[in-house]
């Protein structure tokens, strides 16, 4: 199973929506440096992923649940 680079997927979604890093930072109530750090993460805290999913109106959790072997 290949590794998920969630930060890159978040960055791609932000770009596809034609939104800026400053816009996302404002929505997440952080500075843009933190957003750039998110883009480089291979994993992410679930609460932060929930916030990002809500802000970008995209369910990033489905990336993980699709990989469940249940």
For each residue, the residues with C-beta under 8 A, 3 or more apart:
1: 67
2:
3: 42
4: 9 42 43 63 64 67
5: 8 9 41 42
6: 9 10 41 42 43 44 49 60 63
7: 10 11 38 39 40 41 42 44
8: 5 11 12 39
9: 4 5 6 12 13 60 63
10: 6 7 13 14 38 39 44 52 56 60
11: 7 8 14 15 39
12: 8 9 15 16
13: 9 10 16 17 56 58 60
14: 10 11 17 19 21 24 56
15: 11 12 18 19
16: 12 13
17: 13 14 56
18: 15
19: 14 15 23 24 56
20: 23 24
21: 14 24 25 32 35 36
22: 25 26 32
23: 19 20 26 27
24: 14 19 20 21 27 28 35 52 55 56
25: 21 22 28 30 31 32 34 35
26: 22 23 29
27: 23 24 55
28: 24 25 34 35 48 51 52 55
29: 26
30: 25 34 35
31: 25 34 35
32: 21 22 25 35 36
33: 36 37
34: 25 28 30 31 37 38
35: 21 24 25 28 30 31 32 38 39
36: 21 32 33 39 40
37: 33 34 40 41
38: 7 10 34 35 41 44 48 52
39: 7 8 10 11 35 36
40: 7 36 37
41: 5 6 7 37 38 44
42: 3 4 5 6 7
43: 4 6
44: 6 7 10 38 41 48 49 52
45: 48 49
46: 49 50
47: 50 51
48: 28 38 44 45 51 52
49: 6 44 45 46 52 53 60 61
50: 46 47 53 54 61
51: 28 47 48 54 55
52: 10 24 28 38 44 48 49 55 56 60
53: 49 50 56 57 58 59 60 61
54: 50 51 57
55: 24 27 28 51 52
56: 10 13 14 17 19 24 52 53
57: 53 54
58: 13 53
59: 53 62
60: 6 9 10 13 49 52 53 63
61: 49 50 53 64 65
62: 59 65 66
63: 4 6 9 60 66 67
64: 4 61 67 68
65: 61 62 68
66: 62 63
67: 1 4 63 64
68: 64 65
69:
70:
